[in-house]
Amino acid sequence: MGNCESRLLGGDLEIYRDLEAKLAGLKHKESALLFATGYLTNLGVLSALVKTSQLARLYGFKPVRRYSYTYFSDEYNHISIREGIRMSGADKTSYRHLDLDHLESKLKACIDRDKIIVSDGVFSQDGDIAPLPGLLELAERYDATVYIDDAHATGVLGEHGGGTSEYFNAYSPRLIQMGTLSKAYGAIGGFIATESHISEILRLTSSAYGFTSTLPPDQAFAVSEAIDMSLDEPDRRKRLWDNQRYFVSRVEKLGYHIVSKATPIVPVFIGDERECDRIAALLKEEGIHVDAVKFPAVGLKQSRLRFIMNANHTRMQIDKLVGILESLAKSFAIPVELRSKTSRRIDAALAVDVE
């Protein structure tokens, strides 16, 4: 049932090439490249992207100039992004979450470096959306590349599920789009969509692509069908957003602090880790699964219940959930502060690297 060999050897199949073409079309890009998982995609691409000029020498090419790279990373980026950047050996600087002015100050101060801006498209623990048009505008102004992790946006945002680029109608040759196949598409795998010359270089230089098997072929067929369903049955996405709006409107009236209302990821701030675990356990007893997100996924005392809507939730199910939350709201004080000075100091100590 698996693919037992690297695609660079004997493991390539027509379904993989067809799926890559479909993903490239979805993202309005020339080419796409499949990886075994989304986590592996970020590790493999971000670690190799800055080394292509070095690796070119192995193939007999000589770069016309010396390349020195710096990554600019949103402080709330997924751990796979931070690990990929660390593996690259390139310089890295962090900017405050969604703060374009802070990012620009970092770009402006970075002289004679090749710049790569990296951000989640939808942030997994907060549910907010990266300001892609602003990131691309800064990339044009400071001659940078933008790498967007669209794990939680692909299949969800945009009229056809194209992700943050379709949501904002923001496209550029400077944009590299990464996505996972395990969220909206319900399978396994990851990919990047980019210009053909970049994907071909990475095909040869990313060890996470060339020295391991890719996703099983049955999963590739499943993803291909899921993309077609997402395109051909837009009512699924409509039901998803109807459920999101209904849930948010009901929870807001209870006085809970919702971290973000921008996407189907709706985090409800709790703060105390034990209280967060207690509520998640009570919900589980009622047949409702919700993630209790705690340190190290977020800072200490920044725990939240991460509710994620889907298209098949019914109003009856949502009403049941809201009823339970209403009864629980009376048993503890609802906090209003999302981040304390203490938690920011802890983040810095844990190498989030906010400057």
C-alpha atoms as a printed R data frame, in Angstrom:
    type eleno elety resid chain resno       x      y       z
1   ATOM     1    CA   MET     A     1   0.000  0.000   0.000
2   ATOM     2    CA   GLY     A     2   3.015  2.291   0.343
3   ATOM     3    CA   ASN     A     3   5.521  3.722  -2.067
4   ATOM     4    CA   CYS     A     4   8.789  2.008  -1.221
5   ATOM     5    CA   GLU     A     5  11.244  4.220  -3.057
6   ATOM     6    CA   SER     A     6  12.241  7.807  -3.698
7   ATOM     7    CA   ARG     A     7  10.600  9.421  -6.710
8   ATOM     8    CA   LEU     A     8  14.063 10.306  -7.996
9   ATOM     9    CA   LEU     A     9  14.708  6.576  -8.343
10  ATOM    10    CA   GLY     A    10  11.884  4.150  -9.156
11  ATOM    11    CA   GLY     A    11   9.121  5.586  -6.975
12  ATOM    12    CA   ASP     A    12   7.561  8.083  -9.358
13  ATOM    13    CA   LEU     A    13   3.965  7.471 -10.471
14  ATOM    14    CA   GLU     A    14   1.620  9.258 -12.827
15  ATOM    15    CA   ILE     A    15  -0.809 10.046  -9.987
16  ATOM    16    CA   TYR     A    16   1.883 12.122  -8.245
17  ATOM    17    CA   ARG     A    17   2.575 14.162 -11.368
18  ATOM    18    CA   ASP     A    18  -1.154 14.663 -11.976
19  ATOM    19    CA   LEU     A    19  -1.712 15.755  -8.372
20  ATOM    20    CA   GLU     A    20   1.182 18.218  -8.528
21  ATOM    21    CA   ALA     A    21  -0.287 19.755 -11.686
22  ATOM    22    CA   LYS     A    22  -3.696 20.053  -9.972
23  ATOM    23    CA   LEU     A    23  -2.170 21.712  -6.901
24  ATOM    24    CA   ALA     A    24  -0.162 24.127  -9.046
25  ATOM    25    CA   GLY     A    25  -3.342 25.129 -10.865
26  ATOM    26    CA   LEU     A    26  -5.199 25.638  -7.580
27  ATOM    27    CA   LYS     A    27  -2.451 27.996  -6.378
28  ATOM    28    CA   HIS     A    28  -2.015 29.777  -9.754
29  ATOM    29    CA   LYS     A    29   1.582 28.609  -9.982
30  ATOM    30    CA   GLU     A    30   3.678 26.977 -12.689
31  ATOM    31    CA   SER     A    31   4.655 23.927 -10.677
32  ATOM    32    CA   ALA     A    32   4.156 22.021  -7.429
33  ATOM    33    CA   LEU     A    33   6.207 19.514  -5.468
34  ATOM    34    CA   LEU     A    34   4.787 16.797  -3.174
35  ATOM    35    CA   PHE     A    35   6.265 15.749   0.173
36  ATOM    36    CA   ALA     A    36   5.313 12.947   2.574
37  ATOM    37    CA   THR     A    37   3.934 15.333   5.230
38  ATOM    38    CA   GLY     A    38   3.387 19.044   5.736
39  ATOM    39    CA   TYR     A    39   5.946 19.153   8.565
40  ATOM    40    CA   LEU     A    40   8.522 17.531   6.289
41  ATOM    41    CA   THR     A    41   7.719 20.065   3.570
42  ATOM    42    CA   ASN     A    42   8.728 23.001   5.765
43  ATOM    43    CA   LEU     A    43  11.837 21.208   7.023
44  ATOM    44    CA   GLY     A    44  12.889 20.177   3.529
45  ATOM    45    CA   VAL     A    45  12.176 23.380   1.644
46  ATOM    46    CA   LEU     A    46  13.258 26.021   4.158
47  ATOM    47    CA   SER     A    47  16.505 24.172   4.917
48  ATOM    48    CA   ALA     A    48  17.364 23.781   1.210
49  ATOM    49    CA   LEU     A    49  16.068 27.043  -0.234
50  ATOM    50    CA   VAL     A    50  19.106 29.018   0.933
51  ATOM    51    CA   LYS     A    51  21.652 26.414  -0.158
52  ATOM    52    CA   THR     A    52  20.849 26.120  -3.853
53  ATOM    53    CA   SER     A    53  23.777 28.281  -4.960
54  ATOM    54    CA   GLN     A    54  26.164 26.071  -2.951
55  ATOM    55    CA   LEU     A    55  24.646 22.900  -4.329
56  ATOM    56    CA   ALA     A    56  24.799 24.257  -7.870
57  ATOM    57    CA   ARG     A    57  28.572 23.885  -7.715
58  ATOM    58    CA   LEU     A    58  28.109 20.126  -7.426
59  ATOM    59    CA   TYR     A    59  26.484 20.234 -10.873
60  ATOM    60    CA   GLY     A    60  29.266 22.319 -12.415
61  ATOM    61    CA   PHE     A    61  27.619 25.751 -12.142
62  ATOM    62    CA   LYS     A    62  29.309 28.785 -10.659
63  ATOM    63    CA   PRO     A    63  27.115 31.483  -9.027
64  ATOM    64    CA   VAL     A    64  27.717 34.958 -10.434
65  ATOM    65    CA   ARG     A    65  27.780 36.430  -6.903
66  ATOM    66    CA   ARG     A    66  27.860 35.385  -3.283
67  ATOM    67    CA   TYR     A    67  24.436 34.751  -1.719
68  ATOM    68    CA   SER     A    68  23.865 35.511   1.977
69  ATOM    69    CA   TYR     A    69  20.337 34.827   3.203
70  ATOM    70    CA   THR     A    70  18.255 36.097   6.108
71  ATOM    71    CA   TYR     A    71  14.849 34.718   7.063
72  ATOM    72    CA   PHE     A    72  12.219 37.072   8.498
73  ATOM    73    CA   SER     A    73   9.760 35.027  10.555
74  ATOM    74    CA   ASP     A    74   6.480 35.962  12.258
75  ATOM    75    CA   GLU     A    75   6.880 35.290  15.982
76  ATOM    76    CA   TYR     A    76   3.851 32.946  16.004
77  ATOM    77    CA   ASN     A    77   4.970 30.780  13.074
78  ATOM    78    CA   HIS     A    78   4.526 27.019  13.347
79  ATOM    79    CA   ILE     A    79   7.357 25.035  14.929
80  ATOM    80    CA   SER     A    80   8.046 23.265  11.612
81  ATOM    81    CA   ILE     A    81   8.887 26.658  10.078
82  ATOM    82    CA   ARG     A    82  11.225 27.538  12.924
83  ATOM    83    CA   GLU     A    83  12.893 24.124  12.738
84  ATOM    84    CA   GLY     A    84  13.328 24.385   8.955
85  ATOM    85    CA   ILE     A    85  14.945 27.801   9.282
86  ATOM    86    CA   ARG     A    86  17.236 26.530  12.056
87  ATOM    87    CA   MET     A    87  18.319 23.595   9.885
88  ATOM    88    CA   SER     A    88  19.177 25.958   7.023
89  ATOM    89    CA   GLY     A    89  21.978 27.628   8.969
90  ATOM    90    CA   ALA     A    90  20.866 31.001   7.579
91  ATOM    91    CA   ASP     A    91  20.456 34.117   9.668
92  ATOM    92    CA   LYS     A    92  16.997 34.632  11.152
93  ATOM    93    CA   THR     A    93  15.159 37.562  12.654
94  ATOM    94    CA   SER     A    94  11.631 37.568  14.061
95  ATOM    95    CA   TYR     A    95   9.027 40.292  13.811
96  ATOM    96    CA   ARG     A    96   6.013 40.909  16.014
97  ATOM    97    CA   HIS     A    97   2.897 38.971  15.105
98  ATOM    98    CA   LEU     A    98   1.238 40.460  11.964
99  ATOM    99    CA   ASP     A    99   3.143 43.743  12.521
100 ATOM   100    CA   LEU     A   100   4.121 44.989   9.045
101 ATOM   101    CA   ASP     A   101   5.770 48.137  10.420
102 ATOM   102    CA   HIS     A   102   8.039 46.041  12.622
103 ATOM   103    CA   LEU     A   103   8.811 43.740   9.689
104 ATOM   104    CA   GLU     A   104   9.681 46.716   7.491
105 ATOM   105    CA   SER     A   105  12.076 48.075  10.090
106 ATOM   106    CA   LYS     A   106  13.838 44.698  10.059
107 ATOM   107    CA   LEU     A   107  13.984 44.570   6.274
108 ATOM   108    CA   LYS     A   108  15.261 48.137   6.048
109 ATOM   109    CA   ALA     A   109  18.075 47.389   8.495
110 ATOM   110    CA   CYS     A   110  19.167 44.287   6.585
111 ATOM   111    CA   ILE     A   111  21.727 45.439   4.027
112 ATOM   112    CA   ASP     A   112  23.284 43.334   1.257
113 ATOM   113    CA   ARG     A   113  21.360 40.190   2.184
114 ATOM   114    CA   ASP     A   114  18.939 37.999   0.235
115 ATOM   115    CA   LYS     A   115  15.671 38.203   2.148
116 ATOM   116    CA   ILE     A   116  12.946 35.571   2.650
117 ATOM   117    CA   ILE     A   117   9.787 36.519   4.581
118 ATOM   118    CA   VAL     A   118   8.058 33.483   6.134
119 ATOM   119    CA   SER     A   119   4.593 33.394   7.664
120 ATOM   120    CA   ASP     A   120   1.713 31.069   8.380
121 ATOM   121    CA   GLY     A   121  -1.253 31.905   6.157
122 ATOM   122    CA   VAL     A   122  -3.728 31.027   8.922
123 ATOM   123    CA   PHE     A   123  -2.107 30.731  12.355
124 ATOM   124    CA   SER     A   124  -2.910 27.340  13.837
125 ATOM   125    CA   GLN     A   125  -3.380 28.298  17.493
126 ATOM   126    CA   ASP     A   126  -4.858 31.782  16.993
127 ATOM   127    CA   GLY     A   127  -6.944 31.416  13.824
128 ATOM   128    CA   ASP     A   128  -5.997 34.807  12.375
129 ATOM   129    CA   ILE     A   129  -4.870 35.464   8.794
130 ATOM   130    CA   ALA     A   130  -1.537 36.822   7.591
131 ATOM   131    CA   PRO     A   131  -1.756 40.163   5.684
132 ATOM   132    CA   LEU     A   132  -0.479 38.681   2.423
133 ATOM   133    CA   PRO     A   133  -0.926 41.819   0.241
134 ATOM   134    CA   GLY     A   134   1.160 43.819   2.713
135 ATOM   135    CA   LEU     A   135   3.829 41.100   2.835
136 ATOM   136    CA   LEU     A   136   4.074 41.071  -0.963
137 ATOM   137    CA   GLU     A   137   4.240 44.863  -1.067
138 ATOM   138    CA   LEU     A   138   7.188 44.826   1.323
139 ATOM   139    CA   ALA     A   139   8.780 42.035  -0.718
140 ATOM   140    CA   GLU     A   140   8.625 44.216  -3.826
141 ATOM   141    CA   ARG     A   141  10.007 47.220  -1.964
142 ATOM   142    CA   TYR     A   142  12.929 45.339  -0.398
143 ATOM   143    CA   ASP     A   143  13.536 42.692  -3.086
144 ATOM   144    CA   ALA     A   144  12.463 39.739  -0.946
145 ATOM   145    CA   THR     A   145  10.738 36.378  -1.403
146 ATOM   146    CA   VAL     A   146   7.560 35.486   0.537
147 ATOM   147    CA   TYR     A   147   6.988 31.926   1.783
148 ATOM   148    CA   ILE     A   148   3.442 31.285   3.047
149 ATOM   149    CA   ASP     A   149   2.478 28.172   5.028
150 ATOM   150    CA   ASP     A   150  -1.143 27.651   3.947
151 ATOM   151    CA   ALA     A   151  -1.785 24.487   5.972
152 ATOM   152    CA   HIS     A   152  -5.021 25.804   7.478
153 ATOM   153    CA   ALA     A   153  -6.053 27.974   4.514
154 ATOM   154    CA   THR     A   154  -5.844 25.563   1.577
155 ATOM   155    CA   GLY     A   155  -9.304 24.234   0.754
156 ATOM   156    CA   VAL     A   156 -10.930 26.751   3.127
157 ATOM   157    CA   LEU     A   157 -10.139 30.356   2.171
158 ATOM   158    CA   GLY     A   158 -11.109 31.789  -1.202
159 ATOM   159    CA   GLU     A   159 -13.989 31.081  -3.542
160 ATOM   160    CA   HIS     A   160 -12.408 27.810  -4.715
161 ATOM   161    CA   GLY     A   161 -10.383 26.983  -1.616
162 ATOM   162    CA   GLY     A   162  -7.176 28.355  -3.100
163 ATOM   163    CA   GLY     A   163  -6.000 29.678   0.267
164 ATOM   164    CA   THR     A   164  -4.713 33.084   1.321
165 ATOM   165    CA   SER     A   165  -3.619 34.067  -2.188
166 ATOM   166    CA   GLU     A   166  -7.146 33.551  -3.564
167 ATOM   167    CA   TYR     A   167  -8.727 35.098  -0.455
168 ATOM   168    CA   PHE     A   168  -6.791 38.337  -1.036
169 ATOM   169    CA   ASN     A   169  -6.465 37.925  -4.834
170 ATOM   170    CA   ALA     A   170  -2.753 38.414  -4.233
171 ATOM   171    CA   TYR     A   171  -0.393 36.634  -6.613
172 ATOM   172    CA   SER     A   172   3.265 37.210  -7.393
173 ATOM   173    CA   PRO     A   173   6.320 35.404  -8.800
174 ATOM   174    CA   ARG     A   174   7.914 36.289  -5.456
175 ATOM   175    CA   LEU     A   175   5.407 34.073  -3.624
176 ATOM   176    CA   ILE     A   176   6.119 30.448  -2.661
177 ATOM   177    CA   GLN     A   177   3.004 28.718  -1.319
178 ATOM   178    CA   MET     A   178   3.200 25.719   0.979
179 ATOM   179    CA   GLY     A   179   0.218 23.597   1.998
180 ATOM   180    CA   THR     A   180  -0.764 20.385   3.736
181 ATOM   181    CA   LEU     A   181  -3.081 17.643   2.541
182 ATOM   182    CA   SER     A   182  -4.099 16.506   6.031
183 ATOM   183    CA   LYS     A   183  -6.423 19.390   6.984
184 ATOM   184    CA   ALA     A   184  -9.285 20.336   4.617
185 ATOM   185    CA   TYR     A   185  -8.454 17.459   2.249
186 ATOM   186    CA   GLY     A   186  -8.413 14.872   5.040
187 ATOM   187    CA   ALA     A   187  -5.484 12.737   3.873
188 ATOM   188    CA   ILE     A   188  -1.723 13.029   4.426
189 ATOM   189    CA   GLY     A   189   1.101 14.877   2.720
190 ATOM   190    CA   GLY     A   190   2.404 18.342   1.980
191 ATOM   191    CA   PHE     A   191   3.420 20.414  -1.021
192 ATOM   192    CA   ILE     A   192   4.822 23.674  -2.280
193 ATOM   193    CA   ALA     A   193   3.552 25.541  -5.334
194 ATOM   194    CA   THR     A   194   6.001 27.895  -7.010
195 ATOM   195    CA   GLU     A   195   7.760 28.774 -10.248
196 ATOM   196    CA   SER     A   196   9.080 25.849 -12.287
197 ATOM   197    CA   HIS     A   197  12.754 26.706 -11.898
198 ATOM   198    CA   ILE     A   198  12.449 26.759  -8.093
199 ATOM   199    CA   SER     A   199  10.597 23.453  -7.869
200 ATOM   200    CA   GLU     A   200  13.066 21.758 -10.206
201 ATOM   201    CA   ILE     A   201  16.018 22.967  -8.138
202 ATOM   202    CA   LEU     A   202  14.342 21.748  -4.935
203 ATOM   203    CA   ARG     A   203  13.505 18.424  -6.574
204 ATOM   204    CA   LEU     A   204  17.239 17.793  -6.840
205 ATOM   205    CA   THR     A   205  18.513 19.544  -3.723
206 ATOM   206    CA   SER     A   206  15.942 18.948  -0.960
207 ATOM   207    CA   SER     A   207  16.867 15.747   0.848
208 ATOM   208    CA   ALA     A   208  13.362 15.617   2.371
209 ATOM   209    CA   TYR     A   209  12.095 15.075  -1.184
210 ATOM   210    CA   GLY     A   210  14.880 13.052  -2.802
211 ATOM   211    CA   PHE     A   211  15.927 10.705  -0.008
212 ATOM   212    CA   THR     A   212  12.603  9.389   1.271
213 ATOM   213    CA   SER     A   213   9.364  7.945  -0.027
214 ATOM   214    CA   THR     A   214   6.442 10.231  -0.710
215 ATOM   215    CA   LEU     A   215   2.810  9.810   0.386
216 ATOM   216    CA   PRO     A   216   1.166  6.444  -0.415
217 ATOM   217    CA   PRO     A   217  -0.516  6.320  -3.840
218 ATOM   218    CA   ASP     A   218  -3.978  5.666  -2.374
219 ATOM   219    CA   GLN     A   219  -3.633  8.915  -0.393
220 ATOM   220    CA   ALA     A   220  -2.641 10.749  -3.572
221 ATOM   221    CA   PHE     A   221  -5.813  9.496  -5.268
222 ATOM   222    CA   ALA     A   222  -7.858 10.527  -2.206
223 ATOM   223    CA   VAL     A   223  -6.382 14.039  -2.235
224 ATOM   224    CA   SER     A   224  -7.037 14.412  -5.943
225 ATOM   225    CA   GLU     A   225 -10.681 13.474  -5.414
226 ATOM   226    CA   ALA     A   226 -10.939 15.792  -2.387
227 ATOM   227    CA   ILE     A   227  -9.675 18.742  -4.450
228 ATOM   228    CA   ASP     A   228 -12.285 17.985  -7.122
229 ATOM   229    CA   MET     A   229 -15.005 17.788  -4.454
230 ATOM   230    CA   SER     A   230 -13.884 21.105  -2.995
231 ATOM   231    CA   LEU     A   231 -14.094 22.729  -6.426
232 ATOM   232    CA   ASP     A   232 -17.279 21.017  -7.651
233 ATOM   233    CA   GLU     A   233 -19.270 21.225  -4.404
234 ATOM   234    CA   PRO     A   234 -18.896 24.806  -3.092
235 ATOM   235    CA   ASP     A   235 -21.871 24.214  -0.789
236 ATOM   236    CA   ARG     A   236 -19.528 22.328   1.532
237 ATOM   237    CA   ARG     A   237 -17.469 25.470   2.072
238 ATOM   238    CA   LYS     A   238 -20.641 27.547   2.483
239 ATOM   239    CA   ARG     A   239 -21.891 25.220   5.236
240 ATOM   240    CA   LEU     A   240 -18.509 25.443   6.918
241 ATOM   241    CA   TRP     A   241 -18.632 29.249   7.059
242 ATOM   242    CA   ASP     A   242 -22.310 29.267   8.076
243 ATOM   243    CA   ASN     A   243 -21.400 27.040  11.023
244 ATOM   244    CA   GLN     A   244 -18.437 29.233  11.919
245 ATOM   245    CA   ARG     A   245 -20.522 32.416  11.969
246 ATOM   246    CA   TYR     A   246 -23.311 30.761  13.951
247 ATOM   247    CA   PHE     A   247 -20.914 29.384  16.572
248 ATOM   248    CA   VAL     A   248 -19.077 32.701  16.955
249 ATOM   249    CA   SER     A   249 -22.319 34.662  17.329
250 ATOM   250    CA   ARG     A   250 -23.556 32.304  20.076
251 ATOM   251    CA   VAL     A   251 -20.277 32.175  22.027
252 ATOM   252    CA   GLU     A   252 -19.743 35.951  21.914
253 ATOM   253    CA   LYS     A   253 -22.977 36.450  23.871
254 ATOM   254    CA   LEU     A   254 -21.609 34.305  26.706
255 ATOM   255    CA   GLY     A   255 -18.740 36.692  27.422
256 ATOM   256    CA   TYR     A   256 -15.882 34.404  26.473
257 ATOM   257    CA   HIS     A   257 -12.801 35.988  24.910
258 ATOM   258    CA   ILE     A   258 -12.485 34.687  21.342
259 ATOM   259    CA   VAL     A   259  -8.882 35.074  20.184
260 ATOM   260    CA   SER     A   260  -9.829 35.376  16.497
261 ATOM   261    CA   LYS     A   261 -13.066 35.190  14.494
262 ATOM   262    CA   ALA     A   262 -11.465 35.252  11.041
263 ATOM   263    CA   THR     A   263 -11.442 31.524  10.185
264 ATOM   264    CA   PRO     A   264 -13.030 28.178  11.163
265 ATOM   265    CA   ILE     A   265 -10.306 27.911  13.838
266 ATOM   266    CA   VAL     A   266 -12.051 29.639  16.763
267 ATOM   267    CA   PRO     A   267  -9.811 29.686  19.878
268 ATOM   268    CA   VAL     A   268 -11.578 30.539  23.138
269 ATOM   269    CA   PHE     A   269  -9.115 31.928  25.673
270 ATOM   270    CA   ILE     A   270  -9.057 30.234  29.093
271 ATOM   271    CA   GLY     A   271  -5.623 31.056  30.539
272 ATOM   272    CA   ASP     A   272  -5.219 28.543  33.355
273 ATOM   273    CA   GLU     A   273  -3.940 25.227  32.008
274 ATOM   274    CA   ARG     A   274  -5.734 23.031  34.546
275 ATOM   275    CA   GLU     A   275  -9.018 24.818  33.914
276 ATOM   276    CA   CYS     A   276  -8.541 24.341  30.176
277 ATOM   277    CA   ASP     A   277  -7.948 20.596  30.667
278 ATOM   278    CA   ARG     A   278 -10.970 20.359  32.960
279 ATOM   279    CA   ILE     A   279 -13.317 21.954  30.440
280 ATOM   280    CA   ALA     A   280 -11.980 19.824  27.565
281 ATOM   281    CA   ALA     A   281 -12.530 16.685  29.682
282 ATOM   282    CA   LEU     A   282 -16.098 17.726  30.536
283 ATOM   283    CA   LEU     A   283 -16.831 18.315  26.860
284 ATOM   284    CA   LYS     A   284 -15.369 14.919  25.987
285 ATOM   285    CA   GLU     A   285 -17.756 13.276  28.464
286 ATOM   286    CA   GLU     A   286 -20.576 14.890  26.463
287 ATOM   287    CA   GLY     A   287 -19.217 13.466  23.201
288 ATOM   288    CA   ILE     A   288 -17.571 16.694  22.037
289 ATOM   289    CA   HIS     A   289 -13.910 16.728  21.039
290 ATOM   290    CA   VAL     A   290 -12.046 20.020  21.452
291 ATOM   291    CA   ASP     A   291  -8.296 20.564  21.731
292 ATOM   292    CA   ALA     A   292  -6.965 21.998  24.984
293 ATOM   293    CA   VAL     A   293  -4.049 24.022  23.617
294 ATOM   294    CA   LYS     A   294  -1.384 24.678  26.251
295 ATOM   295    CA   PHE     A   295   2.330 25.295  26.668
296 ATOM   296    CA   PRO     A   296   4.525 24.730  24.673
297 ATOM   297    CA   ALA     A   297   2.106 25.276  21.766
298 ATOM   298    CA   VAL     A   298   1.304 28.653  23.375
299 ATOM   299    CA   GLY     A   299   2.874 30.576  26.267
300 ATOM   300    CA   LEU     A   300   2.299 29.692  29.911
301 ATOM   301    CA   LYS     A   301  -1.083 30.914  31.172
302 ATOM   302    CA   GLN     A   302  -2.155 31.421  27.548
303 ATOM   303    CA   SER     A   303  -4.140 28.179  27.206
304 ATOM   304    CA   ARG     A   304  -7.198 28.102  25.001
305 ATOM   305    CA   LEU     A   305  -9.878 25.721  23.765
306 ATOM   306    CA   ARG     A   306  -9.404 25.426  20.026
307 ATOM   307    CA   PHE     A   307 -12.784 24.854  18.410
308 ATOM   308    CA   ILE     A   308 -12.663 23.954  14.718
309 ATOM   309    CA   MET     A   309 -15.883 23.994  12.737
310 ATOM   310    CA   ASN     A   310 -16.538 21.699   9.807
311 ATOM   311    CA   ALA     A   311 -19.202 21.512   7.129
312 ATOM   312    CA   ASN     A   312 -21.017 18.549   8.679
313 ATOM   313    CA   HIS     A   313 -21.653 19.994  12.136
314 ATOM   314    CA   THR     A   314 -25.367 20.504  12.717
315 ATOM   315    CA   ARG     A   315 -27.095 23.401  14.489
316 ATOM   316    CA   MET     A   316 -28.274 20.907  17.117
317 ATOM   317    CA   GLN     A   317 -24.672 19.900  17.838
318 ATOM   318    CA   ILE     A   318 -23.502 23.516  18.012
319 ATOM   319    CA   ASP     A   319 -26.417 24.456  20.293
320 ATOM   320    CA   LYS     A   320 -25.537 21.558  22.613
321 ATOM   321    CA   LEU     A   321 -21.932 22.761  22.786
322 ATOM   322    CA   VAL     A   322 -22.944 26.368  23.437
323 ATOM   323    CA   GLY     A   323 -25.313 25.235  26.189
324 ATOM   324    CA   ILE     A   324 -22.475 23.462  27.963
325 ATOM   325    CA   LEU     A   325 -20.187 26.484  27.586
326 ATOM   326    CA   GLU     A   326 -22.922 28.697  29.007
327 ATOM   327    CA   SER     A   327 -23.189 26.586  32.142
328 ATOM   328    CA   LEU     A   328 -19.402 26.478  32.501
329 ATOM   329    CA   ALA     A   329 -18.993 30.246  32.085
330 ATOM   330    CA   LYS     A   330 -20.555 30.802  35.483
331 ATOM   331    CA   SER     A   331 -17.955 28.656  37.230
332 ATOM   332    CA   PHE     A   332 -14.829 30.691  36.493
333 ATOM   333    CA   ALA     A   333 -13.828 34.299  35.823
334 ATOM   334    CA   ILE     A   334 -13.355 35.029  32.133
335 ATOM   335    CA   PRO     A   335  -9.939 36.647  31.542
336 ATOM   336    CA   VAL     A   336  -9.498 39.532  29.132
337 ATOM   337    CA   GLU     A   337  -5.723 39.776  28.695
338 ATOM   338    CA   LEU     A   338  -4.272 37.523  26.001
339 ATOM   339    CA   ARG     A   339  -0.611 37.947  26.794
340 ATOM   340    CA   SER     A   340   1.192 38.900  29.984
341 ATOM   341    CA   LYS     A   341   4.686 40.313  30.337
342 ATOM   342    CA   THR     A   342   5.700 37.086  32.029
343 ATOM   343    CA   SER     A   343   4.574 34.909  29.120
344 ATOM   344    CA   ARG     A   344   6.425 37.128  26.618
345 ATOM   345    CA   ARG     A   345   9.634 36.749  28.644
346 ATOM   346    CA   ILE     A   346   9.113 32.971  28.659
347 ATOM   347    CA   ASP     A   347   8.566 33.012  24.874
348 ATOM   348    CA   ALA     A   348  11.861 34.835  24.428
349 ATOM   349    CA   ALA     A   349  13.647 32.326  26.661
350 ATOM   350    CA   LEU     A   350  12.276 29.522  24.497
351 ATOM   351    CA   ALA     A   351  13.905 31.005  21.373
352 ATOM   352    CA   VAL     A   352  10.841 32.506  19.775
353 ATOM   353    CA   ASP     A   353  13.374 35.288  19.090
354 ATOM   354    CA   VAL     A   354  11.068 38.294  19.148
355 ATOM   355    CA   GLU     A   355  13.275 41.356  18.791
